[in-house]
Amino acid sequence: MGRIMKVVIDADLCQGHGRCFSIAPIIFDFDELGNGVVIGVGSLTPETIDLARLAQANCPEHAIFIEESS
């Protein structure tokens, strides 16, 4: 059985720079305050994991986390 990858944004850390949305608009959106949010439940596919990792690496507040579960 494979691992399930999920991306989350810590709302307390996010300051709304929008890099996540700029890098991966199919994964991230922004709320009414301009802070990043994950679209849907944040499940990642083999096609979106690299985009999520790129967004994570470019987040100035380190507010993006990629979780792995079985």
N, CA, C, O and CB atoms as a CASP TS submission, in Angstrom:
PFRMAT TS
TARGET T0000
AUTHOR 0000-0000-0000
METHOD Language model
MODEL 1
PARENT N/A
ATOM      1  N   MET     1       0.846  -1.191   0.000  1.00  0.00           N
ATOM      2  CA  MET     1       0.000   0.000   0.000  1.00  0.00           C
ATOM      3  C   MET     1       0.882   1.241   0.000  1.00  0.00           C
ATOM      4  O   MET     1       1.878   1.293   0.721  1.00  0.00           O
ATOM      5  CB  MET     1      -0.957   0.006   1.224  1.00  0.00           C
ATOM      6  N   GLY     2       0.529   2.228  -0.792  1.00  0.00           N
ATOM      7  CA  GLY     2       1.334   3.438  -0.920  1.00  0.00           C
ATOM      8  C   GLY     2       1.060   4.455   0.172  1.00  0.00           C
ATOM      9  O   GLY     2       0.101   4.354   0.937  1.00  0.00           O
ATOM     10  N   ARG     3       1.912   5.398   0.207  1.00  0.00           N
ATOM     11  CA  ARG     3       1.769   6.487   1.164  1.00  0.00           C
ATOM     12  C   ARG     3       0.833   7.551   0.605  1.00  0.00           C
ATOM     13  O   ARG     3       0.755   7.760  -0.606  1.00  0.00           O
ATOM     14  CB  ARG     3       3.143   7.100   1.504  1.00  0.00           C
ATOM     15  N   ILE     4       0.124   8.217   1.514  1.00  0.00           N
ATOM     16  CA  ILE     4      -0.755   9.327   1.144  1.00  0.00           C
ATOM     17  C   ILE     4      -0.021  10.618   1.493  1.00  0.00           C
ATOM     18  O   ILE     4       0.398  10.815   2.633  1.00  0.00           O
ATOM     19  CB  ILE     4      -2.154   9.239   1.880  1.00  0.00           C
ATOM     20  N   MET     5       0.128  11.488   0.508  1.00  0.00           N
ATOM     21  CA  MET     5       0.800  12.767   0.706  1.00  0.00           C
ATOM     22  C   MET     5      -0.258  13.869   0.737  1.00  0.00           C
ATOM     23  O   MET     5      -1.184  13.897  -0.074  1.00  0.00           O
ATOM     24  CB  MET     5       1.858  13.031  -0.419  1.00  0.00           C
ATOM     25  N   LYS     6      -0.090  14.766   1.691  1.00  0.00           N
ATOM     26  CA  LYS     6      -1.050  15.847   1.880  1.00  0.00           C
ATOM     27  C   LYS     6      -0.284  17.127   2.203  1.00  0.00           C
ATOM     28  O   LYS     6       0.722  17.090   2.912  1.00  0.00           O
ATOM     29  CB  LYS     6      -2.072  15.504   3.013  1.00  0.00           C
ATOM     30  N   VAL     7      -0.753  18.244   1.688  1.00  0.00           N
ATOM     31  CA  VAL     7      -0.141  19.530   1.971  1.00  0.00           C
ATOM     32  C   VAL     7      -1.086  20.362   2.838  1.00  0.00           C
ATOM     33  O   VAL     7      -2.301  20.350   2.641  1.00  0.00           O
ATOM     34  CB  VAL     7       0.204  20.276   0.659  1.00  0.00           C
ATOM     35  N   VAL     8      -0.514  21.075   3.790  1.00  0.00           N
ATOM     36  CA  VAL     8      -1.287  21.960   4.661  1.00  0.00           C
ATOM     37  C   VAL     8      -0.546  23.284   4.816  1.00  0.00           C
ATOM     38  O   VAL     8       0.673  23.350   4.659  1.00  0.00           O
ATOM     39  CB  VAL     8      -1.536  21.302   6.050  1.00  0.00           C
ATOM     40  N   ILE     9      -1.292  24.320   5.122  1.00  0.00           N
ATOM     41  CA  ILE     9      -0.714  25.627   5.430  1.00  0.00           C
ATOM     42  C   ILE     9      -1.070  25.962   6.874  1.00  0.00           C
ATOM     43  O   ILE     9      -2.231  25.869   7.274  1.00  0.00           O
ATOM     44  CB  ILE     9      -1.232  26.739   4.441  1.00  0.00           C
ATOM     45  N   ASP    10      -0.069  26.350   7.645  1.00  0.00           N
ATOM     46  CA  ASP    10      -0.302  26.802   9.015  1.00  0.00           C
ATOM     47  C   ASP    10      -0.781  28.252   8.937  1.00  0.00           C
ATOM     48  O   ASP    10      -0.007  29.157   8.626  1.00  0.00           O
ATOM     49  CB  ASP    10       1.003  26.668   9.905  1.00  0.00           C
ATOM     50  N   ALA    11      -2.053  28.457   9.219  1.00  0.00           N
ATOM     51  CA  ALA    11      -2.667  29.787   9.094  1.00  0.00           C
ATOM     52  C   ALA    11      -2.036  30.798  10.047  1.00  0.00           C
ATOM     53  O   ALA    11      -2.039  31.996   9.764  1.00  0.00           O
ATOM     54  CB  ALA    11      -4.170  29.702   9.358  1.00  0.00           C
ATOM     55  N   ASP    12      -1.498  30.332  11.170  1.00  0.00           N
ATOM     56  CA  ASP    12      -0.857  31.249  12.117  1.00  0.00           C
ATOM     57  C   ASP    12       0.480  31.776  11.601  1.00  0.00           C
ATOM     58  O   ASP    12       0.922  32.853  12.000  1.00  0.00           O
ATOM     59  CB  ASP    12      -0.650  30.555  13.453  1.00  0.00           C
ATOM     60  N   LEU    13       1.121  31.020  10.717  1.00  0.00           N
ATOM     61  CA  LEU    13       2.414  31.433  10.177  1.00  0.00           C
ATOM     62  C   LEU    13       2.298  32.227   8.877  1.00  0.00           C
ATOM     63  O   LEU    13       3.122  33.101   8.605  1.00  0.00           O
ATOM     64  CB  LEU    13       3.274  30.223   9.946  1.00  0.00           C
ATOM     65  N   CYS    14       1.279  31.925   8.077  1.00  0.00           N
ATOM     66  CA  CYS    14       1.130  32.555   6.759  1.00  0.00           C
ATOM     67  C   CYS    14       0.896  34.060   6.893  1.00  0.00           C
ATOM     68  O   CYS    14       0.079  34.509   7.696  1.00  0.00           O
ATOM     69  CB  CYS    14      -0.031  31.909   5.983  1.00  0.00           C
ATOM     70  N   GLN    15       1.640  34.833   6.078  1.00  0.00           N
ATOM     71  CA  GLN    15       1.467  36.286   6.074  1.00  0.00           C
ATOM     72  C   GLN    15       0.997  36.813   4.732  1.00  0.00           C
ATOM     73  O   GLN    15       0.985  38.023   4.500  1.00  0.00           O
ATOM     74  CB  GLN    15       2.761  36.961   6.453  1.00  0.00           C
ATOM     75  N   GLY    16       0.604  35.894   3.836  1.00  0.00           N
ATOM     76  CA  GLY    16      -0.037  36.310   2.599  1.00  0.00           C
ATOM     77  C   GLY    16       0.874  36.818   1.501  1.00  0.00           C
ATOM     78  O   GLY    16       0.458  37.672   0.718  1.00  0.00           O
ATOM     79  N   HIS    17       2.088  36.334   1.414  1.00  0.00           N
ATOM     80  CA  HIS    17       2.980  36.752   0.334  1.00  0.00           C
ATOM     81  C   HIS    17       2.507  36.235  -1.027  1.00  0.00           C
ATOM     82  O   HIS    17       2.804  36.849  -2.053  1.00  0.00           O
ATOM     83  CB  HIS    17       4.399  36.264   0.609  1.00  0.00           C
ATOM     84  N   GLY    18       1.778  35.118  -1.051  1.00  0.00           N
ATOM     85  CA  GLY    18       1.196  34.599  -2.276  1.00  0.00           C
ATOM     86  C   GLY    18       2.124  33.795  -3.158  1.00  0.00           C
ATOM     87  O   GLY    18       1.773  33.481  -4.295  1.00  0.00           O
ATOM     88  N   ARG    19       3.284  33.461  -2.669  1.00  0.00           N
ATOM     89  CA  ARG    19       4.207  32.673  -3.494  1.00  0.00           C
ATOM     90  C   ARG    19       3.640  31.294  -3.796  1.00  0.00           C
ATOM     91  O   ARG    19       3.815  30.778  -4.900  1.00  0.00           O
ATOM     92  CB  ARG    19       5.562  32.536  -2.797  1.00  0.00           C
ATOM     93  N   CYS    20       2.966  30.697  -2.825  1.00  0.00           N
ATOM     94  CA  CYS    20       2.390  29.364  -3.045  1.00  0.00           C
ATOM     95  C   CYS    20       1.387  29.394  -4.194  1.00  0.00           C
ATOM     96  O   CYS    20       1.410  28.528  -5.068  1.00  0.00           O
ATOM     97  CB  CYS    20       1.709  28.848  -1.759  1.00  0.00           C
ATOM     98  N   PHE    21       0.520  30.382  -4.188  1.00  0.00           N
ATOM     99  CA  PHE    21      -0.478  30.518  -5.249  1.00  0.00           C
ATOM    100  C   PHE    21       0.184  30.801  -6.597  1.00  0.00           C
ATOM    101  O   PHE    21      -0.238  30.271  -7.625  1.00  0.00           O
ATOM    102  CB  PHE    21      -1.470  31.637  -4.906  1.00  0.00           C
ATOM    103  N   SER    22       1.215  31.631  -6.589  1.00  0.00           N
ATOM    104  CA  SER    22       1.917  31.942  -7.832  1.00  0.00           C
ATOM    105  C   SER    22       2.600  30.720  -8.422  1.00  0.00           C
ATOM    106  O   SER    22       2.629  30.548  -9.640  1.00  0.00           O
ATOM    107  CB  SER    22       2.940  33.034  -7.595  1.00  0.00           C
ATOM    108  N   ILE    23       3.144  29.876  -7.567  1.00  0.00           N
ATOM    109  CA  ILE    23       3.865  28.687  -8.014  1.00  0.00           C
ATOM    110  C   ILE    23       2.913  27.555  -8.389  1.00  0.00           C
ATOM    111  O   ILE    23       3.115  26.875  -9.395  1.00  0.00           O
ATOM    112  CB  ILE    23       4.823  28.218  -6.930  1.00  0.00           C
ATOM    113  N   ALA    24       1.879  27.358  -7.578  1.00  0.00           N
ATOM    114  CA  ALA    24       1.012  26.184  -7.764  1.00  0.00           C
ATOM    115  C   ALA    24      -0.463  26.532  -7.580  1.00  0.00           C
ATOM    116  O   ALA    24      -1.066  26.138  -6.582  1.00  0.00           O
ATOM    117  CB  ALA    24       1.406  25.076  -6.784  1.00  0.00           C
ATOM    118  N   PRO    25      -1.052  27.264  -8.526  1.00  0.00           N
ATOM    119  CA  PRO    25      -2.458  27.653  -8.385  1.00  0.00           C
ATOM    120  C   PRO    25      -3.433  26.472  -8.454  1.00  0.00           C
ATOM    121  O   PRO    25      -4.611  26.631  -8.134  1.00  0.00           O
ATOM    122  CB  PRO    25      -2.811  28.649  -9.456  1.00  0.00           C
ATOM    123  N   ILE    26      -2.965  25.307  -8.863  1.00  0.00           N
ATOM    124  CA  ILE    26      -3.849  24.136  -8.847  1.00  0.00           C
ATOM    125  C   ILE    26      -3.905  23.494  -7.458  1.00  0.00           C
ATOM    126  O   ILE    26      -4.744  22.630  -7.206  1.00  0.00           O
ATOM    127  CB  ILE    26      -3.379  23.103  -9.881  1.00  0.00           C
ATOM    128  N   ILE    27      -3.010  23.919  -6.556  1.00  0.00           N
ATOM    129  CA  ILE    27      -2.978  23.383  -5.192  1.00  0.00           C
ATOM    130  C   ILE    27      -3.428  24.429  -4.179  1.00  0.00           C
ATOM    131  O   ILE    27      -4.103  24.101  -3.203  1.00  0.00           O
ATOM    132  CB  ILE    27      -1.570  22.890  -4.845  1.00  0.00           C
ATOM    133  N   PHE    28      -3.053  25.695  -4.411  1.00  0.00           N
ATOM    134  CA  PHE    28      -3.277  26.753  -3.424  1.00  0.00           C
ATOM    135  C   PHE    28      -4.183  27.848  -3.968  1.00  0.00           C
ATOM    136  O   PHE    28      -4.255  28.095  -5.172  1.00  0.00           O
ATOM    137  CB  PHE    28      -1.951  27.354  -2.984  1.00  0.00           C
ATOM    138  N   ASP    29      -4.868  28.490  -3.034  1.00  0.00           N
ATOM    139  CA  ASP    29      -5.701  29.653  -3.320  1.00  0.00           C
ATOM    140  C   ASP    29      -5.434  30.643  -2.194  1.00  0.00           C
ATOM    141  O   ASP    29      -4.508  30.441  -1.409  1.00  0.00           O
ATOM    142  CB  ASP    29      -7.247  29.276  -3.429  1.00  0.00           C
ATOM    143  N   PHE    30      -6.209  31.686  -2.100  1.00  0.00           N
ATOM    144  CA  PHE    30      -6.074  32.615  -0.989  1.00  0.00           C
ATOM    145  C   PHE    30      -7.453  32.931  -0.429  1.00  0.00           C
ATOM    146  O   PHE    30      -8.462  32.873  -1.131  1.00  0.00           O
ATOM    147  CB  PHE    30      -5.350  33.909  -1.432  1.00  0.00           C
ATOM    148  N   ASP    31      -7.466  33.268   0.859  1.00  0.00           N
ATOM    149  CA  ASP    31      -8.737  33.564   1.519  1.00  0.00           C
ATOM    150  C   ASP    31      -9.074  35.048   1.396  1.00  0.00           C
ATOM    151  O   ASP    31      -8.383  35.789   0.697  1.00  0.00           O
ATOM    152  CB  ASP    31      -8.686  33.151   3.000  1.00  0.00           C
ATOM    153  N   GLU    32     -10.125  35.476   2.070  1.00  0.00           N
ATOM    154  CA  GLU    32     -10.585  36.859   1.975  1.00  0.00           C
ATOM    155  C   GLU    32      -9.590  37.873   2.538  1.00  0.00           C
ATOM    156  O   GLU    32      -9.688  39.067   2.254  1.00  0.00           O
ATOM    157  CB  GLU    32     -11.893  37.001   2.690  1.00  0.00           C
ATOM    158  N   LEU    33      -8.626  37.394   3.343  1.00  0.00           N
ATOM    159  CA  LEU    33      -7.592  38.273   3.881  1.00  0.00           C
ATOM    160  C   LEU    33      -6.312  38.238   3.057  1.00  0.00           C
ATOM    161  O   LEU    33      -5.360  38.962   3.348  1.00  0.00           O
ATOM    162  CB  LEU    33      -7.286  37.893   5.310  1.00  0.00           C
ATOM    163  N   GLY    34      -6.289  37.397   2.029  1.00  0.00           N
ATOM    164  CA  GLY    34      -5.116  37.284   1.185  1.00  0.00           C
ATOM    165  C   GLY    34      -4.105  36.246   1.642  1.00  0.00           C
ATOM    166  O   GLY    34      -3.015  36.150   1.079  1.00  0.00           O
ATOM    167  N   ASN    35      -4.453  35.471   2.654  1.00  0.00           N
ATOM    168  CA  ASN    35      -3.564  34.416   3.138  1.00  0.00           C
ATOM    169  C   ASN    35      -3.769  33.146   2.338  1.00  0.00           C
ATOM    170  O   ASN    35      -4.860  32.889   1.828  1.00  0.00           O
ATOM    171  CB  ASN    35      -3.799  34.146   4.630  1.00  0.00           C
ATOM    172  N   GLY    36      -2.715  32.355   2.231  1.00  0.00           N
ATOM    173  CA  GLY    36      -2.779  31.124   1.466  1.00  0.00           C
ATOM    174  C   GLY    36      -3.657  30.070   2.109  1.00  0.00           C
ATOM    175  O   GLY    36      -3.686  29.930   3.332  1.00  0.00           O
ATOM    176  N   VAL    37      -4.364  29.338   1.285  1.00  0.00           N
ATOM    177  CA  VAL    37      -5.157  28.191   1.723  1.00  0.00           C
ATOM    178  C   VAL    37      -4.970  27.076   0.704  1.00  0.00           C
ATOM    179  O   VAL    37      -4.679  27.320  -0.467  1.00  0.00           O
ATOM    180  CB  VAL    37      -6.673  28.565   1.883  1.00  0.00           C
ATOM    181  N   VAL    38      -5.144  25.860   1.173  1.00  0.00           N
ATOM    182  CA  VAL    38      -5.047  24.702   0.308  1.00  0.00           C
ATOM    183  C   VAL    38      -6.409  24.443  -0.320  1.00  0.00           C
ATOM    184  O   VAL    38      -7.435  24.518   0.356  1.00  0.00           O
ATOM    185  CB  VAL    38      -4.549  23.462   1.090  1.00  0.00           C
ATOM    186  N   ILE    39      -6.417  24.142  -1.605  1.00  0.00           N
ATOM    187  CA  ILE    39      -7.661  23.809  -2.290  1.00  0.00           C
ATOM    188  C   ILE    39      -8.051  22.383  -1.909  1.00  0.00           C
ATOM    189  O   ILE    39      -7.222  21.475  -1.949  1.00  0.00           O
ATOM    190  CB  ILE    39      -7.512  23.958  -3.843  1.00  0.00           C
ATOM    191  N   GLY    40      -9.298  22.195  -1.546  1.00  0.00           N
ATOM    192  CA  GLY    40      -9.790  20.859  -1.177  1.00  0.00           C
ATOM    193  C   GLY    40      -9.167  20.370   0.114  1.00  0.00           C
ATOM    194  O   GLY    40      -8.953  21.140   1.050  1.00  0.00           O
ATOM    195  N   VAL    41      -8.877  19.071   0.150  1.00  0.00           N
ATOM    196  CA  VAL    41      -8.322  18.471   1.372  1.00  0.00           C
ATOM    197  C   VAL    41      -6.805  18.413   1.350  1.00  0.00           C
ATOM    198  O   VAL    41      -6.189  17.964   2.317  1.00  0.00           O
ATOM    199  CB  VAL    41      -8.876  17.076   1.567  1.00  0.00           C
ATOM    200  N   GLY    42      -6.198  18.858   0.265  1.00  0.00           N
ATOM    201  CA  GLY    42      -4.743  18.927   0.188  1.00  0.00           C
ATOM    202  C   GLY    42      -4.056  17.657  -0.258  1.00  0.00           C
ATOM    203  O   GLY    42      -2.832  17.557  -0.175  1.00  0.00           O
ATOM    204  N   SER    43      -4.821  16.679  -0.734  1.00  0.00           N
ATOM    205  CA  SER    43      -4.208  15.438  -1.206  1.00  0.00           C
ATOM    206  C   SER    43      -3.343  15.713  -2.427  1.00  0.00           C
ATOM    207  O   SER    43      -3.750  16.416  -3.352  1.00  0.00           O
ATOM    208  CB  SER    43      -5.286  14.386  -1.537  1.00  0.00           C
ATOM    209  N   LEU    44      -2.146  15.147  -2.412  1.00  0.00           N
ATOM    210  CA  LEU    44      -1.210  15.343  -3.509  1.00  0.00           C
ATOM    211  C   LEU    44      -1.123  14.095  -4.364  1.00  0.00           C
ATOM    212  O   LEU    44      -1.270  12.974  -3.877  1.00  0.00           O
ATOM    213  CB  LEU    44       0.170  15.718  -2.980  1.00  0.00           C
ATOM    214  N   THR    45      -0.882  14.309  -5.639  1.00  0.00           N
ATOM    215  CA  THR    45      -0.700  13.220  -6.588  1.00  0.00           C
ATOM    216  C   THR    45       0.761  13.236  -7.032  1.00  0.00           C
ATOM    217  O   THR    45       1.488  14.186  -6.739  1.00  0.00           O
ATOM    218  CB  THR    45      -1.677  13.354  -7.815  1.00  0.00           C
ATOM    219  N   PRO    46       1.189  12.206  -7.727  1.00  0.00           N
ATOM    220  CA  PRO    46       2.558  12.240  -8.254  1.00  0.00           C
ATOM    221  C   PRO    46       2.801  13.465  -9.143  1.00  0.00           C
ATOM    222  O   PRO    46       3.932  13.942  -9.248  1.00  0.00           O
ATOM    223  CB  PRO    46       2.844  10.963  -9.045  1.00  0.00           C
ATOM    224  N   GLU    47       1.761  13.965  -9.771  1.00  0.00           N
ATOM    225  CA  GLU    47       1.891  15.135 -10.649  1.00  0.00           C
ATOM    226  C   GLU    47       1.987  16.450  -9.870  1.00  0.00           C
ATOM    227  O   GLU    47       2.529  17.426 -10.389  1.00  0.00           O
ATOM    228  CB  GLU    47       0.709  15.197 -11.602  1.00  0.00           C
ATOM    229  N   THR    48       1.475  16.497  -8.642  1.00  0.00           N
ATOM    230  CA  THR    48       1.458  17.758  -7.899  1.00  0.00           C
ATOM    231  C   THR    48       2.462  17.814  -6.745  1.00  0.00           C
ATOM    232  O   THR    48       2.671  18.883  -6.171  1.00  0.00           O
ATOM    233  CB  THR    48       0.083  17.997  -7.362  1.00  0.00           C
ATOM    234  N   ILE    49       3.078  16.703  -6.398  1.00  0.00           N
ATOM    235  CA  ILE    49       3.995  16.699  -5.252  1.00  0.00           C
ATOM    236  C   ILE    49       5.192  17.625  -5.476  1.00  0.00           C
ATOM    237  O   ILE    49       5.610  18.318  -4.548  1.00  0.00           O
ATOM    238  CB  ILE    49       4.488  15.277  -4.977  1.00  0.00           C
ATOM    239  N   ASP    50       5.743  17.650  -6.671  1.00  0.00           N
ATOM    240  CA  ASP    50       6.893  18.525  -6.928  1.00  0.00           C
ATOM    241  C   ASP    50       6.511  20.001  -6.834  1.00  0.00           C
ATOM    242  O   ASP    50       7.290  20.816  -6.339  1.00  0.00           O
ATOM    243  CB  ASP    50       7.483  18.230  -8.308  1.00  0.00           C
ATOM    244  N   LEU    51       5.311  20.345  -7.310  1.00  0.00           N
ATOM    245  CA  LEU    51       4.838  21.730  -7.177  1.00  0.00           C
ATOM    246  C   LEU    51       4.658  22.112  -5.709  1.00  0.00           C
ATOM    247  O   LEU    51       5.010  23.219  -5.304  1.00  0.00           O
ATOM    248  CB  LEU    51       3.511  21.919  -7.936  1.00  0.00           C
ATOM    249  N   ALA    52       4.114  21.200  -4.923  1.00  0.00           N
ATOM    250  CA  ALA    52       3.922  21.469  -3.498  1.00  0.00           C
ATOM    251  C   ALA    52       5.264  21.658  -2.807  1.00  0.00           C
ATOM    252  O   ALA    52       5.403  22.539  -1.958  1.00  0.00           O
ATOM    253  CB  ALA    52       3.137  20.328  -2.831  1.00  0.00           C
ATOM    254  N   ARG    53       6.241  20.850  -3.155  1.00  0.00           N
ATOM    255  CA  ARG    53       7.579  20.981  -2.563  1.00  0.00           C
ATOM    256  C   ARG    53       8.242  22.290  -2.975  1.00  0.00           C
ATOM    257  O   ARG    53       8.928  22.919  -2.169  1.00  0.00           O
ATOM    258  CB  ARG    53       8.463  19.798  -2.974  1.00  0.00           C
ATOM    259  N   LEU    54       8.043  22.700  -4.218  1.00  0.00           N
ATOM    260  CA  LEU    54       8.590  23.973  -4.678  1.00  0.00           C
ATOM    261  C   LEU    54       7.953  25.141  -3.924  1.00  0.00           C
ATOM    262  O   LEU    54       8.647  26.071  -3.513  1.00  0.00           O
ATOM    263  CB  LEU    54       8.371  24.134  -6.192  1.00  0.00           C
ATOM    264  N   ALA    55       6.648  25.090  -3.747  1.00  0.00           N
ATOM    265  CA  ALA    55       5.957  26.133  -2.980  1.00  0.00           C
ATOM    266  C   ALA    55       6.445  26.146  -1.536  1.00  0.00           C
ATOM    267  O   ALA    55       6.657  27.211  -0.956  1.00  0.00           O
ATOM    268  CB  ALA    55       4.429  25.920  -3.024  1.00  0.00           C
ATOM    269  N   GLN    56       6.622  24.962  -0.960  1.00  0.00           N
ATOM    270  CA  GLN    56       7.117  24.858   0.411  1.00  0.00           C
ATOM    271  C   GLN    56       8.503  25.501   0.527  1.00  0.00           C
ATOM    272  O   GLN    56       8.764  26.239   1.477  1.00  0.00           O
ATOM    273  CB  GLN    56       7.169  23.377   0.858  1.00  0.00           C
ATOM    274  N   ALA    57       9.370  25.232  -0.412  1.00  0.00           N
ATOM    275  CA  ALA    57      10.725  25.770  -0.382  1.00  0.00           C
ATOM    276  C   ALA    57      10.756  27.283  -0.561  1.00  0.00           C
ATOM    277  O   ALA    57      11.698  27.939  -0.115  1.00  0.00           O
ATOM    278  CB  ALA    57      11.561  25.115  -1.453  1.00  0.00           C
ATOM    279  N   ASN    58       9.738  27.843  -1.208  1.00  0.00           N
ATOM    280  CA  ASN    58       9.700  29.279  -1.480  1.00  0.00           C
ATOM    281  C   ASN    58       8.863  30.082  -0.503  1.00  0.00           C
ATOM    282  O   ASN    58       8.741  31.297  -0.657  1.00  0.00           O
ATOM    283  CB  ASN    58       9.187  29.506  -2.846  1.00  0.00           C
ATOM    284  N   CYS    59       8.286  29.440   0.492  1.00  0.00           N
ATOM    285  CA  CYS    59       7.460  30.148   1.485  1.00  0.00           C
ATOM    286  C   CYS    59       8.373  30.856   2.494  1.00  0.00           C
ATOM    287  O   CYS    59       9.119  30.194   3.216  1.00  0.00           O
ATOM    288  CB  CYS    59       6.490  29.155   2.220  1.00  0.00           C
ATOM    289  N   PRO    60       8.324  32.185   2.552  1.00  0.00           N
ATOM    290  CA  PRO    60       9.211  32.924   3.463  1.00  0.00           C
ATOM    291  C   PRO    60       8.956  32.623   4.939  1.00  0.00           C
ATOM    292  O   PRO    60       9.869  32.724   5.758  1.00  0.00           O
ATOM    293  CB  PRO    60       9.057  34.405   3.228  1.00  0.00           C
ATOM    294  N   GLU    61       7.728  32.256   5.281  1.00  0.00           N
ATOM    295  CA  GLU    61       7.396  31.983   6.680  1.00  0.00           C
ATOM    296  C   GLU    61       7.494  30.502   7.047  1.00  0.00           C
ATOM    297  O   GLU    61       7.287  30.127   8.201  1.00  0.00           O
ATOM    298  CB  GLU    61       6.005  32.478   6.973  1.00  0.00           C
ATOM    299  N   HIS    62       7.812  29.665   6.056  1.00  0.00           N
ATOM    300  CA  HIS    62       7.861  28.208   6.277  1.00  0.00           C
ATOM    301  C   HIS    62       6.518  27.722   6.841  1.00  0.00           C
ATOM    302  O   HIS    62       6.469  26.951   7.799  1.00  0.00           O
ATOM    303  CB  HIS    62       9.032  27.831   7.252  1.00  0.00           C
ATOM    304  N   ALA    63       5.440  28.195   6.220  1.00  0.00           N
ATOM    305  CA  ALA    63       4.086  27.877   6.684  1.00  0.00           C
ATOM    306  C   ALA    63       3.470  26.672   5.962  1.00  0.00           C
ATOM    307  O   ALA    63       2.364  26.247   6.295  1.00  0.00           O
ATOM    308  CB  ALA    63       3.192  29.084   6.500  1.00  0.00           C
ATOM    309  N   ILE    64       4.182  26.129   4.984  1.00  0.00           N
ATOM    310  CA  ILE    64       3.652  25.006   4.205  1.00  0.00           C
ATOM    311  C   ILE    64       4.309  23.720   4.677  1.00  0.00           C
ATOM    312  O   ILE    64       5.532  23.627   4.792  1.00  0.00           O
ATOM    313  CB  ILE    64       3.889  25.217   2.680  1.00  0.00           C
ATOM    314  N   PHE    65       3.473  22.737   4.946  1.00  0.00           N
ATOM    315  CA  PHE    65       3.957  21.443   5.421  1.00  0.00           C
ATOM    316  C   PHE    65       3.405  20.334   4.548  1.00  0.00           C
ATOM    317  O   PHE    65       2.235  20.350   4.167  1.00  0.00           O
ATOM    318  CB  PHE    65       3.565  21.213   6.893  1.00  0.00           C
ATOM    319  N   ILE    66       4.251  19.381   4.237  1.00  0.00           N
ATOM    320  CA  ILE    66       3.830  18.206   3.481  1.00  0.00           C
ATOM    321  C   ILE    66       3.870  17.030   4.435  1.00  0.00           C
ATOM    322  O   ILE    66       4.915  16.684   4.985  1.00  0.00           O
ATOM    323  CB  ILE    66       4.741  17.958   2.219  1.00  0.00           C
ATOM    324  N   GLU    67       2.697  16.420   4.620  1.00  0.00           N
ATOM    325  CA  GLU    67       2.550  15.316   5.549  1.00  0.00           C
ATOM    326  C   GLU    67       2.421  14.006   4.777  1.00  0.00           C
ATOM    327  O   GLU    67       1.841  13.958   3.692  1.00  0.00           O
ATOM    328  CB  GLU    67       1.329  15.533   6.465  1.00  0.00           C
ATOM    329  N   GLU    68       2.966  12.967   5.352  1.00  0.00           N
ATOM    330  CA  GLU    68       2.923  11.662   4.725  1.00  0.00           C
ATOM    331  C   GLU    68       2.308  10.680   5.714  1.00  0.00           C
ATOM    332  O   GLU    68       2.697  10.632   6.881  1.00  0.00           O
ATOM    333  CB  GLU    68       4.342  11.201   4.278  1.00  0.00           C
ATOM    334  N   SER    69       1.356   9.906   5.240  1.00  0.00           N
ATOM    335  CA  SER    69       0.734   8.896   6.097  1.00  0.00           C
ATOM    336  C   SER    69       0.468   7.654   5.273  1.00  0.00           C
ATOM    337  O   SER    69       0.512   7.684   4.044  1.00  0.00           O
ATOM    338  CB  SER    69      -0.580   9.424   6.737  1.00  0.00           C
ATOM    339  N   SER    70       0.194   6.568   5.966  1.00  0.00           N
ATOM    340  CA  SER    70      -0.082   5.336   5.235  1.00  0.00           C
ATOM    341  C   SER    70      -1.552   4.993   5.275  1.00  0.00           C
ATOM    342  O   SER    70      -1.966   3.982   4.708  1.00  0.00           O
ATOM    343  CB  SER    70       0.730   4.190   5.799  1.00  0.00           C
TER
END
